[in-house]
């Protein structure tokens, strides 16, 4: 058989370069998981601080008690954490709040 046509599996983990590639992939996967967890914690802290900055009336309107904010945020998944909350310091929130108050 010609040396270019062999039955060897060059991607098998028994070869040294394949094992090195697998170790790098595992290491990058661990780093990726750590980064995702860090971003997730940062988003949770940001959402908690935003909800805590709201006044009691707005919290009551959305059905959240101030003491339940941390529990509520802890139950959210990644998709829900990706939502952008409206902060009181934001110009859009002032417009939304005045519209809300006028409608009430």
SEKEDO-19347 format. One record per atom (N, C-alpha, C, O): y, x, z; residue in three letters; atom name. Coordinates in Angstrom, 1 decimal, m for minus. Layout:
BEGIN
<v = Y u = X w = Z guba = Ala kevex = CA>
...
END
This chain:
BEGIN
<v = m1.2 u = 0.9 w = 0.0 guba = Unk kevex = N>
<v = 0.0 u = 0.0 w = 0.0 guba = Unk kevex = CA>
<v = 1.2 u = 0.9 w = 0.0 guba = Unk kevex = C>
<v = 1.2 u = 2.0 w = 0.6 guba = Unk kevex = O>
<v = 2.2 u = 0.5 w = m0.7 guba = Unk kevex = N>
<v = 3.5 u = 1.2 w = m0.8 guba = Unk kevex = CA>
<v = 4.2 u = 1.2 w = 0.6 guba = Unk kevex = C>
<v = 4.1 u = 0.2 w = 1.3 guba = Unk kevex = O>
<v = 4.9 u = 2.3 w = 0.9 guba = Unk kevex = N>
<v = 5.5 u = 2.4 w = 2.3 guba = Unk kevex = CA>
<v = 6.6 u = 1.3 w = 2.5 guba = Unk kevex = C>
<v = 7.0 u = 1.1 w = 3.6 guba = Unk kevex = O>
<v = 7.2 u = 0.8 w = 1.4 guba = Unk kevex = N>
<v = 8.2 u = m0.3 w = 1.5 guba = Unk kevex = CA>
<v = 7.5 u = m1.6 w = 1.8 guba = Unk kevex = C>
<v = 8.2 u = m2.6 w = 2.2 guba = Unk kevex = O>
<v = 6.3 u = m1.8 w = 1.4 guba = Unk kevex = N>
<v = 5.6 u = m3.0 w = 1.6 guba = Unk kevex = CA>
<v = 4.5 u = m2.8 w = 2.6 guba = Unk kevex = C>
<v = 3.4 u = m2.4 w = 2.4 guba = Unk kevex = O>
<v = 4.9 u = m3.1 w = 3.8 guba = Unk kevex = N>
<v = 4.0 u = m3.0 w = 4.9 guba = Unk kevex = CA>
<v = 3.9 u = m4.3 w = 5.7 guba = Unk kevex = C>
<v = 4.7 u = m5.2 w = 5.5 guba = Unk kevex = O>
<v = 2.9 u = m4.4 w = 6.5 guba = Unk kevex = N>
<v = 2.7 u = m5.6 w = 7.3 guba = Unk kevex = CA>
<v = 3.4 u = m5.5 w = 8.7 guba = Unk kevex = C>
<v = 3.2 u = m6.4 w = 9.6 guba = Unk kevex = O>
<v = 4.3 u = m4.5 w = 8.9 guba = Unk kevex = N>
<v = 4.9 u = m4.4 w = 10.2 guba = Unk kevex = CA>
<v = 6.1 u = m5.4 w = 10.3 guba = Unk kevex = C>
<v = 6.8 u = m5.7 w = 9.4 guba = Unk kevex = O>
<v = 6.2 u = m5.9 w = 11.5 guba = Unk kevex = N>
<v = 7.3 u = m6.8 w = 11.8 guba = Unk kevex = CA>
<v = 8.4 u = m5.9 w = 12.5 guba = Unk kevex = C>
<v = 8.3 u = m5.5 w = 13.6 guba = Unk kevex = O>
<v = 9.4 u = m5.7 w = 11.7 guba = Unk kevex = N>
<v = 10.5 u = m4.8 w = 12.2 guba = Unk kevex = CA>
<v = 11.4 u = m5.4 w = 13.2 guba = Unk kevex = C>
<v = 12.2 u = m4.7 w = 13.8 guba = Unk kevex = O>
<v = 11.2 u = m6.7 w = 13.5 guba = Unk kevex = N>
<v = 12.0 u = m7.4 w = 14.5 guba = Unk kevex = CA>
<v = 11.3 u = m7.7 w = 15.8 guba = Unk kevex = C>
<v = 11.8 u = m8.3 w = 16.7 guba = Unk kevex = O>
<v = 10.1 u = m7.1 w = 15.8 guba = Unk kevex = N>
<v = 9.3 u = m7.4 w = 17.0 guba = Unk kevex = CA>
<v = 9.9 u = m6.6 w = 18.2 guba = Unk kevex = C>
<v = 10.4 u = m5.5 w = 18.0 guba = Unk kevex = O>
<v = 9.8 u = m7.2 w = 19.4 guba = Unk kevex = N>
<v = 10.3 u = m6.5 w = 20.6 guba = Unk kevex = CA>
<v = 9.7 u = m5.2 w = 21.0 guba = Unk kevex = C>
<v = 10.1 u = m4.5 w = 21.9 guba = Unk kevex = O>
<v = 8.6 u = m4.9 w = 20.3 guba = Unk kevex = N>
<v = 7.9 u = m3.6 w = 20.6 guba = Unk kevex = CA>
<v = 8.6 u = m2.4 w = 20.1 guba = Unk kevex = C>
<v = 8.4 u = m1.3 w = 20.6 guba = Unk kevex = O>
<v = 9.5 u = m2.6 w = 19.1 guba = Unk kevex = N>
<v = 10.3 u = m1.4 w = 18.6 guba = Unk kevex = CA>
<v = 11.5 u = m1.2 w = 19.5 guba = Unk kevex = C>
<v = 12.1 u = m2.1 w = 20.0 guba = Unk kevex = O>
<v = 11.9 u = 0.1 w = 19.7 guba = Unk kevex = N>
<v = 12.9 u = 0.5 w = 20.6 guba = Unk kevex = CA>
<v = 14.3 u = m0.2 w = 20.3 guba = Unk kevex = C>
<v = 15.0 u = m0.6 w = 21.1 guba = Unk kevex = O>
<v = 14.6 u = m0.2 w = 18.9 guba = Unk kevex = N>
<v = 15.9 u = m0.7 w = 18.6 guba = Unk kevex = CA>
<v = 16.0 u = m2.2 w = 18.8 guba = Unk kevex = C>
<v = 17.0 u = m2.8 w = 19.1 guba = Unk kevex = O>
<v = 14.8 u = m2.9 w = 18.7 guba = Unk kevex = N>
<v = 14.8 u = m4.4 w = 18.9 guba = Unk kevex = CA>
<v = 15.0 u = m4.7 w = 20.4 guba = Unk kevex = C>
<v = 15.7 u = m5.6 w = 20.7 guba = Unk kevex = O>
<v = 14.4 u = m3.8 w = 21.2 guba = Unk kevex = N>
<v = 14.6 u = m4.0 w = 22.7 guba = Unk kevex = CA>
<v = 16.0 u = m3.8 w = 23.1 guba = Unk kevex = C>
<v = 16.5 u = m4.5 w = 23.9 guba = Unk kevex = O>
<v = 16.6 u = m2.8 w = 22.5 guba = Unk kevex = N>
<v = 18.0 u = m2.5 w = 22.8 guba = Unk kevex = CA>
<v = 18.9 u = m3.6 w = 22.4 guba = Unk kevex = C>
<v = 19.8 u = m4.0 w = 23.1 guba = Unk kevex = O>
<v = 18.6 u = m4.2 w = 21.2 guba = Unk kevex = N>
<v = 19.4 u = m5.3 w = 20.7 guba = Unk kevex = CA>
<v = 19.2 u = m6.5 w = 21.6 guba = Unk kevex = C>
<v = 20.2 u = m7.2 w = 21.9 guba = Unk kevex = O>
<v = 18.0 u = m6.7 w = 22.1 guba = Unk kevex = N>
<v = 17.7 u = m7.9 w = 23.0 guba = Unk kevex = CA>
<v = 18.5 u = m7.7 w = 24.3 guba = Unk kevex = C>
<v = 19.0 u = m8.7 w = 24.9 guba = Unk kevex = O>
<v = 18.5 u = m6.5 w = 24.8 guba = Unk kevex = N>
<v = 19.2 u = m6.2 w = 26.1 guba = Unk kevex = CA>
<v = 20.7 u = m6.4 w = 25.9 guba = Unk kevex = C>
<v = 21.4 u = m7.0 w = 26.8 guba = Unk kevex = O>
<v = 21.3 u = m6.0 w = 24.8 guba = Unk kevex = N>
<v = 22.7 u = m6.3 w = 24.5 guba = Unk kevex = CA>
<v = 23.0 u = m7.7 w = 24.4 guba = Unk kevex = C>
<v = 24.0 u = m8.2 w = 24.9 guba = Unk kevex = O>
<v = 22.1 u = m8.5 w = 23.8 guba = Unk kevex = N>
<v = 22.3 u = m9.9 w = 23.6 guba = Unk kevex = CA>
<v = 22.2 u = m10.6 w = 25.0 guba = Unk kevex = C>
<v = 23.0 u = m11.5 w = 25.3 guba = Unk kevex = O>
<v = 21.3 u = m10.2 w = 25.9 guba = Unk kevex = N>
<v = 21.2 u = m10.7 w = 27.2 guba = Unk kevex = CA>
<v = 22.4 u = m10.4 w = 28.0 guba = Unk kevex = C>
<v = 22.9 u = m11.3 w = 28.8 guba = Unk kevex = O>
<v = 22.9 u = m9.2 w = 27.9 guba = Unk kevex = N>
<v = 24.1 u = m8.8 w = 28.6 guba = Unk kevex = CA>
<v = 25.4 u = m9.6 w = 28.1 guba = Unk kevex = C>
<v = 26.2 u = m10.0 w = 28.9 guba = Unk kevex = O>
<v = 25.5 u = m9.7 w = 26.8 guba = Unk kevex = N>
<v = 26.6 u = m10.5 w = 26.3 guba = Unk kevex = CA>
<v = 26.5 u = m12.0 w = 26.7 guba = Unk kevex = C>
<v = 27.5 u = m12.6 w = 26.9 guba = Unk kevex = O>
<v = 25.3 u = m12.5 w = 26.8 guba = Unk kevex = N>
<v = 25.1 u = m13.9 w = 27.2 guba = Unk kevex = CA>
<v = 25.5 u = m14.0 w = 28.7 guba = Unk kevex = C>
<v = 26.1 u = m15.1 w = 29.0 guba = Unk kevex = O>
<v = 25.2 u = m13.1 w = 29.5 guba = Unk kevex = N>
<v = 25.6 u = m13.1 w = 30.9 guba = Unk kevex = CA>
<v = 27.1 u = m13.1 w = 31.1 guba = Unk kevex = C>
<v = 27.7 u = m13.8 w = 31.9 guba = Unk kevex = O>
<v = 27.8 u = m12.2 w = 30.3 guba = Unk kevex = N>
<v = 29.2 u = m12.1 w = 30.3 guba = Unk kevex = CA>
<v = 29.9 u = m13.4 w = 29.8 guba = Unk kevex = C>
<v = 30.8 u = m13.9 w = 30.4 guba = Unk kevex = O>
<v = 29.3 u = m14.0 w = 28.8 guba = Unk kevex = N>
<v = 29.8 u = m15.2 w = 28.2 guba = Unk kevex = CA>
<v = 29.7 u = m16.3 w = 29.3 guba = Unk kevex = C>
<v = 30.6 u = m17.1 w = 29.4 guba = Unk kevex = O>
<v = 28.5 u = m16.4 w = 30.0 guba = Unk kevex = N>
<v = 28.4 u = m17.4 w = 31.1 guba = Unk kevex = CA>
<v = 29.4 u = m17.2 w = 32.2 guba = Unk kevex = C>
<v = 29.9 u = m18.2 w = 32.7 guba = Unk kevex = O>
<v = 29.6 u = m16.0 w = 32.5 guba = Unk kevex = N>
<v = 30.6 u = m15.7 w = 33.6 guba = Unk kevex = CA>
<v = 32.0 u = m16.1 w = 33.2 guba = Unk kevex = C>
<v = 32.8 u = m16.7 w = 34.0 guba = Unk kevex = O>
<v = 32.4 u = m15.8 w = 31.9 guba = Unk kevex = N>
<v = 33.7 u = m16.2 w = 31.4 guba = Unk kevex = CA>
<v = 33.8 u = m17.7 w = 31.4 guba = Unk kevex = C>
<v = 34.9 u = m18.3 w = 31.7 guba = Unk kevex = O>
<v = 32.8 u = m18.4 w = 30.9 guba = Unk kevex = N>
<v = 32.9 u = m19.9 w = 30.9 guba = Unk kevex = CA>
<v = 33.0 u = m20.5 w = 32.3 guba = Unk kevex = C>
<v = 33.8 u = m21.4 w = 32.5 guba = Unk kevex = O>
<v = 32.3 u = m19.9 w = 33.3 guba = Unk kevex = N>
<v = 32.4 u = m20.4 w = 34.6 guba = Unk kevex = CA>
<v = 33.8 u = m20.1 w = 35.2 guba = Unk kevex = C>
<v = 34.3 u = m20.9 w = 35.9 guba = Unk kevex = O>
<v = 34.4 u = m19.0 w = 34.9 guba = Unk kevex = N>
<v = 35.8 u = m18.7 w = 35.3 guba = Unk kevex = CA>
<v = 36.8 u = m19.6 w = 34.7 guba = Unk kevex = C>
<v = 37.7 u = m20.1 w = 35.4 guba = Unk kevex = O>
<v = 36.6 u = m19.9 w = 33.4 guba = Unk kevex = N>
<v = 37.5 u = m20.8 w = 32.8 guba = Unk kevex = CA>
<v = 37.4 u = m22.2 w = 33.4 guba = Unk kevex = C>
<v = 38.3 u = m23.0 w = 33.6 guba = Unk kevex = O>
<v = 36.1 u = m22.6 w = 33.6 guba = Unk kevex = N>
<v = 35.9 u = m23.9 w = 34.2 guba = Unk kevex = CA>
<v = 36.5 u = m24.1 w = 35.6 guba = Unk kevex = C>
<v = 37.1 u = m25.1 w = 35.9 guba = Unk kevex = O>
<v = 36.4 u = m23.0 w = 36.4 guba = Unk kevex = N>
<v = 37.0 u = m23.0 w = 37.8 guba = Unk kevex = CA>
<v = 38.5 u = m23.1 w = 37.6 guba = Unk kevex = C>
<v = 39.2 u = m23.8 w = 38.4 guba = Unk kevex = O>
<v = 39.1 u = m22.4 w = 36.7 guba = Unk kevex = N>
<v = 40.6 u = m22.4 w = 36.5 guba = Unk kevex = CA>
<v = 41.0 u = m23.8 w = 36.0 guba = Unk kevex = C>
<v = 42.0 u = m24.3 w = 36.5 guba = Unk kevex = O>
<v = 40.3 u = m24.5 w = 35.1 guba = Unk kevex = N>
<v = 40.6 u = m25.8 w = 34.7 guba = Unk kevex = CA>
<v = 40.5 u = m26.8 w = 35.9 guba = Unk kevex = C>
<v = 41.4 u = m27.7 w = 36.0 guba = Unk kevex = O>
<v = 39.5 u = m26.6 w = 36.7 guba = Unk kevex = N>
<v = 39.4 u = m27.5 w = 37.9 guba = Unk kevex = CA>
<v = 40.6 u = m27.4 w = 38.8 guba = Unk kevex = C>
<v = 41.1 u = m28.4 w = 39.3 guba = Unk kevex = O>
<v = 40.9 u = m26.1 w = 39.1 guba = Unk kevex = N>
<v = 42.1 u = m25.9 w = 40.0 guba = Unk kevex = CA>
<v = 43.4 u = m26.5 w = 39.4 guba = Unk kevex = C>
<v = 44.2 u = m27.0 w = 40.2 guba = Unk kevex = O>
<v = 43.5 u = m26.3 w = 38.1 guba = Unk kevex = N>
<v = 44.7 u = m26.8 w = 37.5 guba = Unk kevex = CA>
<v = 44.8 u = m28.3 w = 37.5 guba = Unk kevex = C>
<v = 45.9 u = m28.9 w = 37.8 guba = Unk kevex = O>
<v = 43.7 u = m29.0 w = 37.3 guba = Unk kevex = N>
<v = 43.6 u = m30.4 w = 37.3 guba = Unk kevex = CA>
<v = 43.8 u = m30.9 w = 38.8 guba = Unk kevex = C>
<v = 44.5 u = m31.9 w = 39.0 guba = Unk kevex = O>
<v = 43.3 u = m30.3 w = 39.7 guba = Unk kevex = N>
<v = 43.5 u = m30.7 w = 41.1 guba = Unk kevex = CA>
<v = 44.9 u = m30.6 w = 41.5 guba = Unk kevex = C>
<v = 45.5 u = m31.5 w = 42.1 guba = Unk kevex = O>
<v = 45.6 u = m29.5 w = 41.1 guba = Unk kevex = N>
<v = 47.0 u = m29.3 w = 41.5 guba = Unk kevex = CA>
<v = 47.9 u = m30.3 w = 40.8 guba = Unk kevex = C>
<v = 48.9 u = m30.8 w = 41.3 guba = Unk kevex = O>
<v = 47.5 u = m30.6 w = 39.5 guba = Unk kevex = N>
<v = 48.3 u = m31.6 w = 38.8 guba = Unk kevex = CA>
<v = 48.1 u = m33.0 w = 39.4 guba = Unk kevex = C>
<v = 49.1 u = m33.7 w = 39.6 guba = Unk kevex = O>
<v = 46.9 u = m33.4 w = 39.8 guba = Unk kevex = N>
<v = 46.7 u = m34.7 w = 40.4 guba = Unk kevex = CA>
<v = 47.4 u = m34.7 w = 41.8 guba = Unk kevex = C>
<v = 47.9 u = m35.8 w = 42.2 guba = Unk kevex = O>
<v = 47.3 u = m33.6 w = 42.5 guba = Unk kevex = N>
<v = 48.0 u = m33.6 w = 43.8 guba = Unk kevex = CA>
<v = 49.5 u = m33.7 w = 43.8 guba = Unk kevex = C>
<v = 50.1 u = m34.1 w = 44.7 guba = Unk kevex = O>
<v = 50.0 u = m33.3 w = 42.6 guba = Unk kevex = N>
<v = 51.5 u = m33.3 w = 42.5 guba = Unk kevex = CA>
<v = 52.0 u = m34.7 w = 42.1 guba = Unk kevex = C>
<v = 53.2 u = m35.0 w = 42.2 guba = Unk kevex = O>
<v = 51.1 u = m35.6 w = 41.7 guba = Unk kevex = N>
<v = 51.5 u = m37.0 w = 41.4 guba = Unk kevex = CA>
<v = 51.8 u = m37.8 w = 42.7 guba = Unk kevex = C>
<v = 51.3 u = m37.4 w = 43.8 guba = Unk kevex = O>
<v = 52.7 u = m38.8 w = 42.6 guba = Unk kevex = N>
<v = 53.0 u = m39.5 w = 43.8 guba = Unk kevex = CA>
<v = 51.9 u = m40.6 w = 44.1 guba = Unk kevex = C>
<v = 51.0 u = m40.8 w = 43.2 guba = Unk kevex = O>
<v = 51.9 u = m41.1 w = 45.3 guba = Unk kevex = N>
<v = 50.8 u = m42.0 w = 45.7 guba = Unk kevex = CA>
<v = 50.7 u = m43.3 w = 44.8 guba = Unk kevex = C>
<v = 49.6 u = m43.8 w = 44.6 guba = Unk kevex = O>
<v = 51.9 u = m43.7 w = 44.3 guba = Unk kevex = N>
<v = 51.9 u = m44.9 w = 43.5 guba = Unk kevex = CA>
<v = 51.1 u = m44.7 w = 42.2 guba = Unk kevex = C>
<v = 50.3 u = m45.5 w = 41.8 guba = Unk kevex = O>
<v = 51.4 u = m43.6 w = 41.5 guba = Unk kevex = N>
<v = 50.6 u = m43.3 w = 40.3 guba = Unk kevex = CA>
<v = 49.1 u = m43.0 w = 40.6 guba = Unk kevex = C>
<v = 48.3 u = m43.5 w = 39.8 guba = Unk kevex = O>
<v = 48.8 u = m42.4 w = 41.6 guba = Unk kevex = N>
<v = 47.4 u = m42.2 w = 42.0 guba = Unk kevex = CA>
<v = 46.7 u = m43.6 w = 42.2 guba = Unk kevex = C>
<v = 45.6 u = m43.8 w = 41.8 guba = Unk kevex = O>
<v = 47.4 u = m44.5 w = 42.9 guba = Unk kevex = N>
<v = 46.9 u = m45.8 w = 43.2 guba = Unk kevex = CA>
<v = 46.7 u = m46.5 w = 41.8 guba = Unk kevex = C>
<v = 45.7 u = m47.3 w = 41.7 guba = Unk kevex = O>
<v = 47.6 u = m46.4 w = 40.9 guba = Unk kevex = N>
<v = 47.5 u = m47.0 w = 39.6 guba = Unk kevex = CA>
<v = 46.3 u = m46.6 w = 38.8 guba = Unk kevex = C>
<v = 45.7 u = m47.4 w = 38.1 guba = Unk kevex = O>
<v = 45.9 u = m45.3 w = 38.9 guba = Unk kevex = N>
<v = 44.7 u = m44.8 w = 38.2 guba = Unk kevex = CA>
<v = 43.5 u = m45.0 w = 39.1 guba = Unk kevex = C>
<v = 42.4 u = m44.6 w = 38.6 guba = Unk kevex = O>
<v = 43.6 u = m45.5 w = 40.3 guba = Unk kevex = N>
<v = 42.4 u = m45.8 w = 41.1 guba = Unk kevex = CA>
<v = 41.9 u = m44.6 w = 41.8 guba = Unk kevex = C>
<v = 40.7 u = m44.5 w = 42.1 guba = Unk kevex = O>
<v = 42.8 u = m43.6 w = 42.2 guba = Unk kevex = N>
<v = 42.3 u = m42.4 w = 42.9 guba = Unk kevex = CA>
<v = 43.1 u = m42.3 w = 44.2 guba = Unk kevex = C>
<v = 44.3 u = m42.5 w = 44.3 guba = Unk kevex = O>
<v = 42.3 u = m42.1 w = 45.3 guba = Unk kevex = N>
<v = 43.0 u = m41.8 w = 46.6 guba = Unk kevex = CA>
<v = 43.2 u = m40.3 w = 46.7 guba = Unk kevex = C>
<v = 42.4 u = m39.5 w = 46.2 guba = Unk kevex = O>
<v = 44.2 u = m39.9 w = 47.4 guba = Unk kevex = N>
<v = 44.6 u = m38.5 w = 47.5 guba = Unk kevex = CA>
<v = 43.4 u = m37.6 w = 48.1 guba = Unk kevex = C>
<v = 43.2 u = m36.5 w = 47.6 guba = Unk kevex = O>
<v = 42.7 u = m38.2 w = 49.0 guba = Unk kevex = N>
<v = 41.6 u = m37.5 w = 49.6 guba = Unk kevex = CA>
<v = 40.4 u = m37.3 w = 48.7 guba = Unk kevex = C>
<v = 39.5 u = m36.5 w = 49.0 guba = Unk kevex = O>
<v = 40.3 u = m38.1 w = 47.6 guba = Unk kevex = N>
<v = 39.2 u = m38.1 w = 46.7 guba = Unk kevex = CA>
<v = 39.4 u = m37.2 w = 45.5 guba = Unk kevex = C>
<v = 38.5 u = m37.1 w = 44.6 guba = Unk kevex = O>
<v = 40.5 u = m36.5 w = 45.4 guba = Unk kevex = N>
<v = 40.9 u = m35.8 w = 44.2 guba = Unk kevex = CA>
<v = 39.8 u = m34.6 w = 44.0 guba = Unk kevex = C>
<v = 39.3 u = m34.5 w = 42.8 guba = Unk kevex = O>
<v = 39.6 u = m33.9 w = 45.0 guba = Unk kevex = N>
<v = 38.6 u = m32.7 w = 44.8 guba = Unk kevex = CA>
<v = 37.2 u = m33.2 w = 44.4 guba = Unk kevex = C>
<v = 36.6 u = m32.6 w = 43.5 guba = Unk kevex = O>
<v = 36.8 u = m34.3 w = 45.0 guba = Unk kevex = N>
<v = 35.4 u = m34.8 w = 44.7 guba = Unk kevex = CA>
<v = 35.4 u = m35.3 w = 43.3 guba = Unk kevex = C>
<v = 34.4 u = m35.1 w = 42.6 guba = Unk kevex = O>
<v = 36.5 u = m36.0 w = 42.9 guba = Unk kevex = N>
<v = 36.5 u = m36.6 w = 41.5 guba = Unk kevex = CA>
<v = 36.5 u = m35.5 w = 40.5 guba = Unk kevex = C>
<v = 35.8 u = m35.6 w = 39.5 guba = Unk kevex = O>
<v = 37.3 u = m34.4 w = 40.7 guba = Unk kevex = N>
<v = 37.4 u = m33.3 w = 39.7 guba = Unk kevex = CA>
<v = 36.1 u = m32.6 w = 39.7 guba = Unk kevex = C>
<v = 35.7 u = m32.1 w = 38.6 guba = Unk kevex = O>
<v = 35.4 u = m32.5 w = 40.8 guba = Unk kevex = N>
<v = 34.1 u = m31.7 w = 40.8 guba = Unk kevex = CA>
<v = 33.0 u = m32.5 w = 40.0 guba = Unk kevex = C>
<v = 32.1 u = m31.8 w = 39.5 guba = Unk kevex = O>
<v = 33.2 u = m33.8 w = 39.8 guba = Unk kevex = N>
<v = 32.2 u = m34.5 w = 39.1 guba = Unk kevex = CA>
<v = 32.4 u = m34.5 w = 37.6 guba = Unk kevex = C>
<v = 31.6 u = m35.0 w = 36.8 guba = Unk kevex = O>
<v = 33.6 u = m34.0 w = 37.1 guba = Unk kevex = N>
<v = 33.9 u = m34.0 w = 35.7 guba = Unk kevex = CA>
<v = 33.1 u = m33.0 w = 35.0 guba = Unk kevex = C>
<v = 32.8 u = m31.9 w = 35.5 guba = Unk kevex = O>
<v = 32.8 u = m33.3 w = 33.7 guba = Unk kevex = N>
<v = 32.1 u = m32.3 w = 32.9 guba = Unk kevex = CA>
<v = 33.1 u = m31.5 w = 32.1 guba = Unk kevex = C>
<v = 34.3 u = m31.7 w = 32.2 guba = Unk kevex = O>
<v = 32.6 u = m30.6 w = 31.2 guba = Unk kevex = N>
<v = 33.4 u = m29.7 w = 30.5 guba = Unk kevex = CA>
<v = 34.4 u = m30.4 w = 29.5 guba = Unk kevex = C>
<v = 35.5 u = m30.0 w = 29.3 guba = Unk kevex = O>
<v = 33.9 u = m31.5 w = 28.9 guba = Unk kevex = N>
<v = 34.7 u = m32.2 w = 27.9 guba = Unk kevex = CA>
<v = 35.8 u = m32.9 w = 28.7 guba = Unk kevex = C>
<v = 37.0 u = m32.9 w = 28.2 guba = Unk kevex = O>
<v = 35.6 u = m33.5 w = 29.8 guba = Unk kevex = N>
<v = 36.6 u = m34.1 w = 30.6 guba = Unk kevex = CA>
<v = 37.6 u = m33.1 w = 31.2 guba = Unk kevex = C>
<v = 38.8 u = m33.5 w = 31.3 guba = Unk kevex = O>
<v = 37.1 u = m32.0 w = 31.5 guba = Unk kevex = N>
<v = 38.0 u = m30.9 w = 32.0 guba = Unk kevex = CA>
<v = 39.0 u = m30.4 w = 30.9 guba = Unk kevex = C>
<v = 40.0 u = m29.9 w = 31.2 guba = Unk kevex = O>
<v = 38.6 u = m30.6 w = 29.7 guba = Unk kevex = N>
<v = 39.4 u = m30.1 w = 28.6 guba = Unk kevex = CA>
<v = 40.6 u = m31.0 w = 28.3 guba = Unk kevex = C>
<v = 41.4 u = m30.6 w = 27.5 guba = Unk kevex = O>
<v = 40.6 u = m32.2 w = 28.9 guba = Unk kevex = N>
<v = 41.7 u = m33.1 w = 28.6 guba = Unk kevex = CA>
<v = 43.0 u = m32.5 w = 29.3 guba = Unk kevex = C>
<v = 42.9 u = m31.9 w = 30.3 guba = Unk kevex = O>
<v = 44.1 u = m32.8 w = 28.6 guba = Unk kevex = N>
<v = 45.4 u = m32.3 w = 29.2 guba = Unk kevex = CA>
<v = 46.0 u = m33.3 w = 30.0 guba = Unk kevex = C>
<v = 46.4 u = m34.4 w = 29.5 guba = Unk kevex = O>
<v = 46.2 u = m33.1 w = 31.3 guba = Unk kevex = N>
<v = 46.8 u = m34.0 w = 32.2 guba = Unk kevex = CA>
<v = 48.3 u = m34.0 w = 32.0 guba = Unk kevex = C>
<v = 48.9 u = m33.0 w = 31.5 guba = Unk kevex = O>
<v = 49.0 u = m35.1 w = 32.3 guba = Unk kevex = N>
<v = 50.4 u = m35.2 w = 32.2 guba = Unk kevex = CA>
<v = 51.0 u = m34.8 w = 33.5 guba = Unk kevex = C>
<v = 50.8 u = m35.5 w = 34.5 guba = Unk kevex = O>
<v = 51.7 u = m33.7 w = 33.5 guba = Unk kevex = N>
<v = 52.3 u = m33.2 w = 34.8 guba = Unk kevex = CA>
<v = 53.7 u = m33.8 w = 35.0 guba = Unk kevex = C>
<v = 54.4 u = m34.1 w = 34.0 guba = Unk kevex = O>
<v = 54.1 u = m34.0 w = 36.3 guba = Unk kevex = N>
<v = 55.4 u = m34.6 w = 36.5 guba = Unk kevex = CA>
<v = 56.6 u = m33.7 w = 36.0 guba = Unk kevex = C>
<v = 57.6 u = m34.3 w = 35.6 guba = Unk kevex = O>
<v = 56.4 u = m32.4 w = 35.8 guba = Unk kevex = N>
<v = 57.5 u = m31.5 w = 35.3 guba = Unk kevex = CA>
<v = 57.6 u = m31.6 w = 33.8 guba = Unk kevex = C>
<v = 58.5 u = m31.0 w = 33.3 guba = Unk kevex = O>
<v = 56.7 u = m32.2 w = 33.2 guba = Unk kevex = N>
<v = 56.7 u = m32.3 w = 31.7 guba = Unk kevex = CA>
<v = 57.7 u = m33.3 w = 31.2 guba = Unk kevex = C>
<v = 57.7 u = m34.4 w = 31.8 guba = Unk kevex = O>
<v = 58.4 u = m33.0 w = 30.2 guba = Unk kevex = N>
<v = 59.4 u = m34.0 w = 29.6 guba = Unk kevex = CA>
<v = 58.7 u = m35.3 w = 29.2 guba = Unk kevex = C>
<v = 59.2 u = m36.4 w = 29.3 guba = Unk kevex = O>
<v = 57.5 u = m35.1 w = 28.6 guba = Unk kevex = N>
<v = 56.8 u = m36.3 w = 28.1 guba = Unk kevex = CA>
<v = 56.4 u = m37.2 w = 29.3 guba = Unk kevex = C>
<v = 56.4 u = m38.4 w = 29.1 guba = Unk kevex = O>
<v = 56.1 u = m36.7 w = 30.4 guba = Unk kevex = N>
<v = 55.7 u = m37.5 w = 31.6 guba = Unk kevex = CA>
<v = 56.9 u = m38.3 w = 32.1 guba = Unk kevex = C>
<v = 56.7 u = m39.4 w = 32.5 guba = Unk kevex = O>
<v = 58.1 u = m37.8 w = 32.0 guba = Unk kevex = N>
<v = 59.3 u = m38.6 w = 32.4 guba = Unk kevex = CA>
<v = 59.5 u = m39.8 w = 31.5 guba = Unk kevex = C>
<v = 59.8 u = m40.9 w = 32.0 guba = Unk kevex = O>
<v = 59.3 u = m39.6 w = 30.2 guba = Unk kevex = N>
<v = 59.4 u = m40.7 w = 29.3 guba = Unk kevex = CA>
<v = 58.3 u = m41.7 w = 29.5 guba = Unk kevex = C>
<v = 58.6 u = m42.9 w = 29.5 guba = Unk kevex = O>
<v = 57.1 u = m41.2 w = 29.7 guba = Unk kevex = N>
<v = 56.0 u = m42.2 w = 30.0 guba = Unk kevex = CA>
<v = 56.2 u = m42.9 w = 31.3 guba = Unk kevex = C>
<v = 55.9 u = m44.1 w = 31.4 guba = Unk kevex = O>
<v = 56.7 u = m42.2 w = 32.3 guba = Unk kevex = N>
<v = 56.9 u = m42.9 w = 33.6 guba = Unk kevex = CA>
<v = 58.1 u = m43.9 w = 33.5 guba = Unk kevex = C>
<v = 57.9 u = m45.0 w = 34.1 guba = Unk kevex = O>
<v = 59.1 u = m43.6 w = 32.8 guba = Unk kevex = N>
<v = 60.2 u = m44.6 w = 32.6 guba = Unk kevex = CA>
<v = 59.7 u = m45.8 w = 31.8 guba = Unk kevex = C>
<v = 60.0 u = m47.0 w = 32.2 guba = Unk kevex = O>
<v = 58.9 u = m45.6 w = 30.8 guba = Unk kevex = N>
<v = 58.4 u = m46.7 w = 30.0 guba = Unk kevex = CA>
<v = 57.4 u = m47.5 w = 30.9 guba = Unk kevex = C>
<v = 57.4 u = m48.8 w = 30.9 guba = Unk kevex = O>
<v = 56.7 u = m46.9 w = 31.8 guba = Unk kevex = N>
<v = 55.7 u = m47.6 w = 32.7 guba = Unk kevex = CA>
<v = 56.5 u = m48.4 w = 33.7 guba = Unk kevex = C>
<v = 56.2 u = m49.5 w = 33.9 guba = Unk kevex = O>
<v = 57.6 u = m47.8 w = 34.2 guba = Unk kevex = N>
<v = 58.3 u = m48.5 w = 35.2 guba = Unk kevex = CA>
<v = 59.1 u = m49.7 w = 34.6 guba = Unk kevex = C>
<v = 59.2 u = m50.7 w = 35.3 guba = Unk kevex = O>
<v = 59.5 u = m49.6 w = 33.4 guba = Unk kevex = N>
<v = 60.2 u = m50.7 w = 32.7 guba = Unk kevex = CA>
<v = 59.2 u = m51.8 w = 32.4 guba = Unk kevex = C>
<v = 59.6 u = m53.0 w = 32.4 guba = Unk kevex = O>
<v = 58.0 u = m51.5 w = 32.1 guba = Unk kevex = N>
<v = 57.0 u = m52.5 w = 31.8 guba = Unk kevex = CA>
<v = 56.5 u = m53.2 w = 33.0 guba = Unk kevex = C>
<v = 56.1 u = m54.4 w = 33.0 guba = Unk kevex = O>
<v = 56.6 u = m52.6 w = 34.2 guba = Unk kevex = N>
<v = 56.1 u = m53.2 w = 35.4 guba = Unk kevex = CA>
<v = 57.1 u = m54.2 w = 36.0 guba = Unk kevex = C>
<v = 56.8 u = m54.8 w = 37.1 guba = Unk kevex = O>
END
